[in-house]
Amino acid sequence: MSEIIQLDHESLRDAVDARDRFDLFREARRDARHSYGGSMKFERRGDAEYLIRRPHGSSTRKSCGRRTPETEETLRKFLVGKAEVQDRFAALRQQLNDRARILRARGLGRVPLMAARIMRKLDDMNWLGTSLIVLGTNALYAYEAKAGVRIEAGLLATSDVDVLYDARRRLDLSGEVNGTGLVGALRSVDRSFRKTPHRPCTAANRDGYMVDLLEPLDHGRIMREEGARLSDHPDDLVAAATESSRWLLNTPKFEATAFDEVGLPVRIVTIDPRVFALQKQWIVENDSTRDPLKRTRDAEQARIAATIVTQHLGLSFDDTALSGLPGSFRDLSDRWTDVPSEDLTDRW
C-alpha cells in the first residue's frame, strides 16, 4: 500500500461541499460576533434614555444617542439582523453536523480530536494565523486535505501540538483567557492542562497530551533574557527558541480546512509545505542532538511533504516566495529530485 493515496471522486466532492459550507459558517459566525454580537438596548441615564451598544467579548459600552425615532429604528434593525444571522449560523452548523457522518464514513475524519479542539480554540481567539501557526506533524493534515490525498497513518501519529509564536504581533487577550495567555486558552479546552514543571515551553493534560510553544532562535532575542510569552501570568508558557525555525516567519503561510475524527471541519494555518519539507530535512542533516528514531521519521515526513508539493500541489522549490530562506536551506530540495511519482500514489 502506498504512503500517499489519492481520494476518489465521491470523497473529493463531499469534502469540497463541506468546506464550502464551513466557509459560509465562519462568515456567519463573524457576523454573529462582530456585526451583531453583544447587545444593544435602551438604558436610562438621569431623565433620558440612551441606546447602549456592548460589543461581543468586550466590557466597553458605547452610546448610540438619546432615544429618538432614529435610534429606535437602529435598535430594530440590529435585533432583526441579529436574529437572521443567528438562524443562518444555526442552520449551517446543523448542515456540517449532518455531513460529518458522511465524511467519517468515507474515512476523511483525520485530525485527532484534541488537536482539532486546540486549533479551533486558537482560531476562535483570532490567534491562529495572526500570532500563532501550527508546526510539526499536525501540519501534514493541512497538506493532505488541500491536495485531496491521504497520508499513511503511521506518519501522522503524534501526541502533541507545536505552535510557533510571532512575538512581533500583539495578541488581543480577552474573555475567559484574559491575563492567562496560552495556558488559559488550553484550560478552556481541557481543564487539566498545566505548564510542565521542568519545561516552561510545554503544557500537558492528565492524558499526557502536550502543547509546545516555540519561537525562532534569532527573533527578538536581543535585550531579552528569556523566551517570549503570550501573557505576564506566571503560569503561562515561555517559548523555546529553536534554530530550525529561525527563518519560518519570513516564509509563506499555508491554510487548509481538514476534518477531525468525527468528520467536523477544522481550520489549520501552518507553514508552506515546501518549507516544512526543507525544515525537516535540515533537522535530519544538522541537528546532532535529535533522537535517532525521530530523525528517521523527520526524513520520511520531509519526503512525503516534498512529494505532495511537486506531484499533487504543483508547487516549485524554485519559487521566489521562498527567497526568505537561505540558499543552503533551499538547496536541500535536491534530496528529492529522483523520486518517481508513479511509485508514490494510488487510488482508493
FENRAWO-V154530 format. One record per residue. RES is the residue in three letters. D_LAST is the distance of its C-alpha to the last C-alpha in whole Angstrom. Layout:
RES:D_LAST + RES:D_LAST
//
This chain:
MET:10 + SER:10 + GLU:12 + ILE:10 + ILE:7 + GLN:7 + LEU:6 + ASP:6 + HIS:10 + GLU:11 + SER:10 + LEU:12 + ARG:15 + ASP:15 + ALA:15 + VAL:18 + ASP:20 + ALA:20 + ARG:21 + ASP:24 + ARG:25 + PHE:25 + ASP:27 + LEU:30 + PHE:30 + ARG:31 + GLU:33 + ALA:35 + ARG:35 + ARG:37 + ASP:39 + ALA:40 + ARG:41 + HIS:43 + SER:44 + TYR:45 + GLY:45 + GLY:47 + SER:50 + MET:53 + LYS:56 + PHE:60 + GLU:62 + ARG:66 + ARG:68 + GLY:71 + ASP:73 + ALA:70 + GLU:66 + TYR:63 + LEU:60 + ILE:58 + ARG:54 + ARG:52 + PRO:49 + HIS:46 + GLY:46 + SER:49 + SER:53 + THR:54 + ARG:56 + LYS:57 + SER:60 + CYS:59 + GLY:63 + ARG:65 + ARG:65 + THR:65 + PRO:64 + GLU:61 + THR:60 + GLU:60 + GLU:57 + THR:55 + LEU:55 + ARG:54 + LYS:51 + PHE:50 + LEU:50 + VAL:48 + GLY:46 + LYS:45 + ALA:44 + GLU:42 + VAL:40 + GLN:39 + ASP:38 + ARG:36 + PHE:34 + ALA:34 + ALA:33 + LEU:30 + ARG:29 + GLN:29 + GLN:26 + LEU:24 + ASN:25 + ASP:24 + ARG:21 + ALA:20 + ARG:19 + ILE:16 + LEU:15 + ARG:15 + ALA:14 + ARG:11 + GLY:11 + LEU:12 + GLY:16 + ARG:16 + VAL:19 + PRO:22 + LEU:24 + MET:27 + ALA:26 + ALA:25 + ARG:29 + ILE:30 + MET:29 + ARG:30 + LYS:33 + LEU:34 + ASP:32 + ASP:35 + MET:37 + ASN:37 + TRP:36 + LEU:33 + GLY:33 + THR:36 + SER:38 + LEU:35 + ILE:31 + VAL:29 + LEU:28 + GLY:27 + THR:23 + ASN:23 + ALA:23 + LEU:19 + TYR:18 + ALA:20 + TYR:18 + GLU:15 + ALA:15 + LYS:17 + ALA:15 + GLY:12 + VAL:10 + ARG:10 + ILE:12 + GLU:12 + ALA:15 + GLY:18 + LEU:18 + LEU:19 + ALA:21 + THR:24 + SER:27 + ASP:29 + VAL:29 + ASP:31 + VAL:33 + LEU:35 + TYR:38 + ASP:40 + ALA:43 + ARG:44 + ARG:43 + ARG:45 + LEU:43 + ASP:44 + LEU:45 + SER:46 + GLY:45 + GLU:44 + VAL:44 + ASN:47 + GLY:49 + THR:46 + GLY:43 + LEU:40 + VAL:41 + GLY:42 + ALA:39 + LEU:37 + ARG:39 + SER:39 + VAL:35 + ASP:36 + ARG:40 + SER:40 + PHE:39 + ARG:42 + LYS:42 + THR:42 + PRO:46 + HIS:46 + ARG:43 + PRO:44 + CYS:41 + THR:39 + ALA:38 + ALA:37 + ASN:36 + ARG:37 + ASP:34 + GLY:34 + TYR:32 + MET:33 + VAL:34 + ASP:35 + LEU:37 + LEU:37 + GLU:39 + PRO:40 + LEU:42 + ASP:45 + HIS:44 + GLY:47 + ARG:49 + ILE:52 + MET:55 + ARG:52 + GLU:53 + GLU:49 + GLY:46 + ALA:45 + ARG:45 + LEU:44 + SER:47 + ASP:50 + HIS:50 + PRO:50 + ASP:47 + ASP:45 + LEU:43 + VAL:44 + ALA:41 + ALA:41 + ALA:41 + THR:39 + GLU:39 + SER:36 + SER:36 + ARG:39 + TRP:37 + LEU:35 + LEU:37 + ASN:37 + THR:34 + PRO:32 + LYS:30 + PHE:26 + GLU:25 + ALA:22 + THR:21 + ALA:19 + PHE:18 + ASP:20 + GLU:19 + VAL:20 + GLY:19 + LEU:22 + PRO:22 + VAL:24 + ARG:25 + ILE:25 + VAL:27 + THR:27 + ILE:28 + ASP:27 + PRO:24 + ARG:26 + VAL:28 + PHE:26 + ALA:25 + LEU:29 + GLN:30 + LYS:28 + GLN:29 + TRP:33 + ILE:33 + VAL:32 + GLU:35 + ASN:37 + ASP:37 + SER:39 + THR:39 + ARG:35 + ASP:34 + PRO:33 + LEU:30 + LYS:29 + ARG:30 + THR:27 + ARG:25 + ASP:26 + ALA:26 + GLU:22 + GLN:21 + ALA:23 + ARG:21 + ILE:18 + ALA:20 + ALA:21 + THR:18 + ILE:17 + VAL:20 + THR:21 + GLN:17 + HIS:16 + LEU:19 + GLY:21 + LEU:24 + SER:27 + PHE:29 + ASP:32 + ASP:32 + THR:35 + ALA:34 + LEU:33 + SER:37 + GLY:38 + LEU:37 + PRO:39 + GLY:39 + SER:38 + PHE:35 + ARG:34 + ASP:34 + LEU:32 + SER:29 + ASP:30 + ARG:28 + TRP:25 + THR:26 + ASP:25 + VAL:22 + PRO:20 + SER:17 + GLU:15 + ASP:15 + LEU:13 + THR:10 + ASP:7 + ARG:4 + TRP:0
//
